[in-house]
Amino acid sequence: MTPAAPVLSLLALLLLSPPRSATAAEQAILAPAHSHGWWIGDVIPVRATVLLEQGFRIDPASLPQPGALDYWLDLRGVTVVDEKGRDGRRLHRIEFTYQTFYAPLEPRAMTIPPRTLAFVRDGQRLSVTVPAWSFVTSPLREIMASSRPEAMKPDAVAAVINVRPQEWRAALSAGLALVALLLLARHRAWGPFARPDRPFAAAAAAIRRLNRRGAGAEAQRAAFLALHRAFDRASGHRLVAADVAGFLAVRPQYRPLSAEIAGFFTASRSLFFGRAPEQALARSSTAALAGLARRLARAERGRP
């Protein structure tokens, strides 16, 4: 498309003699403009310049709305810029952006219709007409030329787009997503990160928390119960003193602690079912129970 744009210079002069009349516009003076070399689809900017006294401003209602003006002509947009002119007056620049869709069979003159703009100031109204403007539009190719493949322009060469940065960013994002998924799977113990049930490790942690809260009869009883629940989970059923031998027979990793396990069950029976629970509490402190739980936890992990 032709980048050059025709320029219409309009000078609207107000009469200086009072009383002031602002109802008629001065005659517009057209400056020479490039009026040929336009084709179908070209965007044509038409600029008008209006020099008025201070205080006048354009009436927005007088500006045309963008849209189709004719089957061959569209108004794409209108912009208005006010600047400081000479002699203290204001310079109003109005640009109309047209687009032609006329497909001529031969060079032909087309006319953009005139526009009337209104300027207002303190109740005064001044009309300024942007005159019609003609331009010559031409066909893109000879109408009678025979159509043949040789007459066509070659295809544009496809530009090679470097997508390596996007590939690196995508790979980095995928890697970060995979690491995040692995961390989540490890945290939630999914798939290969599933942890075996370690009841004695859980009991050791529970007794450790009880020790931090402070020693006492209630803490000792809770420590005994935590260790009992661990034995129950490790054996798969409620484990009592009479079942210890069978438990050690199928869980050989706990045999080195058989004496301590038997002592625990003996003390537990005295605590919960004996006549002197105070003596059982005195013999088995929470610290001693915590030590037994730690050793049992090491045994369940296969450590000596």
Secondary structure by P-SEA (a helix, b strand, c coil): cccbbbbbbbbbbcccccccccccccbbbbccccccccccbbbbbbbbbbbbccccccccccccccccccccccccbbbbbbbbbcccbbbbbbbbbbbbccccccbbbbbbbbbbbbbbcccbbbbbbbcbbbbbbbbccccccccccccccccccbbbbbaaaaaaaaaaaaaaaaaaaaaaaaaaccccccccccaaaaaaaaaaaaaaacccaaaaaaaaaaaaaaaaaaacccccccaaaaaaaaccccccaaaaaaaaaaaaaaacccccaaaaaaaccaaaaaaaaaaaaaaaaccc
